[in-house]
C-alpha cells in the first residue's frame, strides 16, 4: 500500500515536473484534467467548490507561473540578475501552487477514504502514530495550526523510511522544501 501511495505521489510529481517544463525549451504549463468529475466527491466536497478550486484557483497558479517564467526567460536572456532574483518568489508561489494542487487532485478519490487494511503504509502508520486515529489527529492539529493559507502533509522520508506530518506555508511544495515525498495533503486556507 505504501508503495502505491508513494507511486501515486511520484506519478503526480512526475506529471507536475513535466508540466513545469525545462527552461531550455520553454513549454507552457497547463491545468491537469481531474481524474474524476467535479461532483464525484459529493457530499464531502461539492461540485461547485471543486469546479472553483480546480478551474479558477489552480488555473490562476498555472497562468501566473507561465507569466513569471516568460519574464524569467527574458531576464536570463538579458542577464538581468536583479530581475531573475526578483522573480523567484512568484515562481516559488505559483509553481508550488501548481505542484501542490496537481498532487492534491491525484490523492483525492471517489473510492478513497478509510484506514489502510494492510501493507507497508499501515505498518508505518502504526509504527509512527500507534493508531490511524492518532494520525488523523496529528493531521487535523497541523492543519488547524496553519495561519492564513498553506498545507499540512503526510510525507514519506525515504532515507529514514518513516512518515512525518508537516506543514508548509503558502504554496511551498513539500518535496522541494523538506525532502519528504507527499502522500496526502490538506489544502488549508482561511475564509469568512
C-alpha positions in Angstrom: 0.0 0.0 0.0 2.8 2.4 0.8 4.4 1.8 -2.5 1.2 2.5 -4.2 0.8 5.8 -2.2 4.4 6.7 -3.0 3.8 5.7 -6.6 0.7 8.0 -6.8 2.7 10.8 -5.3 5.7 10.1 -7.7 3.2 10.0 -10.6 1.7 13.3 -9.6 5.1 14.8 -9.1 6.4 13.5 -12.5 3.3 14.9 -14.2 3.8 18.2 -12.4 7.5 18.4 -13.1 6.8 17.6 -16.8 4.1 20.3 -16.7 6.7 22.7 -15.3 8.8 22.1 -18.4 12.5 22.6 -19.0 14.0 26.1 -19.0 15.9 25.2 -22.1 12.8 24.6 -24.2 10.1 26.8 -22.9 6.8 25.0 -22.5 3.6 26.4 -21.3 2.1 24.9 -18.2 -1.4 23.6 -18.4 -4.1 22.8 -15.9 -4.2 19.0 -15.4 -7.5 17.3 -16.0 -9.2 15.9 -12.9 -9.2 12.1 -12.8 -12.9 12.3 -11.8 -15.9 14.5 -12.4 -16.4 17.7 -10.3 -19.4 16.1 -8.5 -17.6 12.8 -7.8 -16.6 13.8 -4.2 -20.0 14.8 -3.1 -21.3 15.0 -0.4 -17.8 15.7 1.1 -16.8 18.3 -1.4 -19.4 20.0 -3.5 -19.2 20.1 -7.3 -19.3 23.9 -7.1 -16.3 24.0 -4.8 -14.4 21.5 -6.9 -15.0 23.5 -10.0 -14.0 26.8 -8.4 -10.9 25.3 -6.8 -9.7 23.5 -9.9 -10.8 25.6 -12.9 -10.3 29.0 -11.2 -7.9 28.7 -8.3 -5.5 26.2 -9.7 -5.8 27.8 -13.2 -4.6 31.1 -11.7 -1.4 29.4 -10.4 -0.8 28.0 -13.9 -1.4 31.3 -15.6 0.8 33.3 -13.2 3.6 30.6 -13.4 3.6 30.9 -17.2 3.9 34.7 -17.0 6.6 34.5 -14.4 8.6 32.1 -16.5 8.3 34.2 -19.6 9.7 37.2 -17.6 12.4 34.9 -16.2 13.4 33.8 -19.7 13.6 37.5 -20.8 15.7 38.4 -17.7 18.0 35.4 -18.3 18.5 36.4 -21.9 19.3 39.9 -20.8 21.5 38.6 -17.9 19.4 40.8 -15.6 20.4 39.2 -12.2 18.2 41.6 -10.2 15.1 40.7 -12.2 16.0 37.0 -12.0 16.2 37.2 -8.2 13.0 39.3 -8.0 11.0 36.6 -10.0 12.0 33.7 -7.6 9.1 34.5 -5.2 6.5 34.4 -8.0 7.9 31.2 -9.4 8.1 29.6 -5.9 4.5 30.6 -5.1 2.8 29.9 -8.4 5.0 26.8 -9.2 4.3 25.5 -5.7 0.6 26.1 -6.1 0.6 24.2 -9.4 2.7 21.3 -8.0 0.7 21.0 -4.8 -2.7 21.1 -6.5 -1.6 18.6 -9.1 -0.7 16.2 -6.3 -3.8 17.1 -4.4 -6.2 16.1 -7.2 -4.5 12.8 -7.6 -4.7 11.9 -3.9 -8.5 12.5 -3.8 -10.7 9.7 -5.0 -14.4 9.0 -5.1 -13.5 5.4 -4.0 -11.0 6.6 -1.4 -11.0 7.1 2.3 -10.7 5.0 5.4 -7.9 3.2 7.1 -5.5 1.1 5.1 -6.3 -2.6 5.8 -2.8 -4.0 5.3 0.6 -3.3 3.8 3.6 -1.1 4.3 1.6 2.1 4.7 -0.5 0.7 7.5 2.6 -0.7 9.2 4.4 2.7 9.1 1.3 4.5 10.4 1.1 2.1 13.3 4.8 2.4 13.9 4.9 6.2 13.8 1.4 7.1 15.2 0.3 3.9 17.0 -3.2 4.2 15.6 -4.9 5.5 12.5 -7.0 7.9 14.7 -3.7 9.3 16.1 -2.5 10.0 12.5 -5.8 11.8 11.7 -5.5 13.8 15.0 -1.9 14.8 14.1 -3.0 15.9 10.6 -6.0 17.8 12.0 -3.9 19.6 14.6 -1.3 20.5 11.9 -4.0 21.8 9.6 -5.7 23.9 12.3 -2.3 25.4 13.2 -1.8 26.8 9.7 -2.4 30.6 9.8 -3.7 32.2 6.6 -3.0 29.6 3.9 -0.7 26.6 3.5 -0.7 22.9 3.5 -0.5 20.1 6.0 1.1 16.9 4.6 1.7 13.3 5.4 5.1 12.9 4.0 7.4 10.0 3.5 11.1 10.3 4.5 12.7 7.9 2.0 16.1 7.9 3.8 14.6 7.2 7.3 11.8 5.0 6.0 9.4 6.9 8.1 6.3 9.1 7.9 6.0 12.7 9.1 3.2 15.2 9.5 4.5 18.6 8.5 3.1 21.9 7.3 4.3 24.2 4.5 3.4 27.9 4.4 1.5 29.3 1.4 2.2 27.2 -1.6 5.7 25.9 -0.7 5.9 22.4 -2.2 6.7 19.6 0.3 9.5 17.8 -1.6 11.4 20.9 -2.6 11.2 22.5 0.9 11.5 19.4 3.1 12.8 16.5 1.0 9.7 14.5 2.0 7.6 12.7 -0.6 3.9 13.8 -0.4 1.5 11.0 0.3 -1.5 13.1 1.4 -2.0 16.8 1.6 -4.7 19.1 3.1 -5.0 22.5 1.4 -5.6 24.9 4.2 -7.0 28.4 3.6 -8.9 30.8 5.8 -12.1 32.3 4.6 -15.1 34.1 6.0 
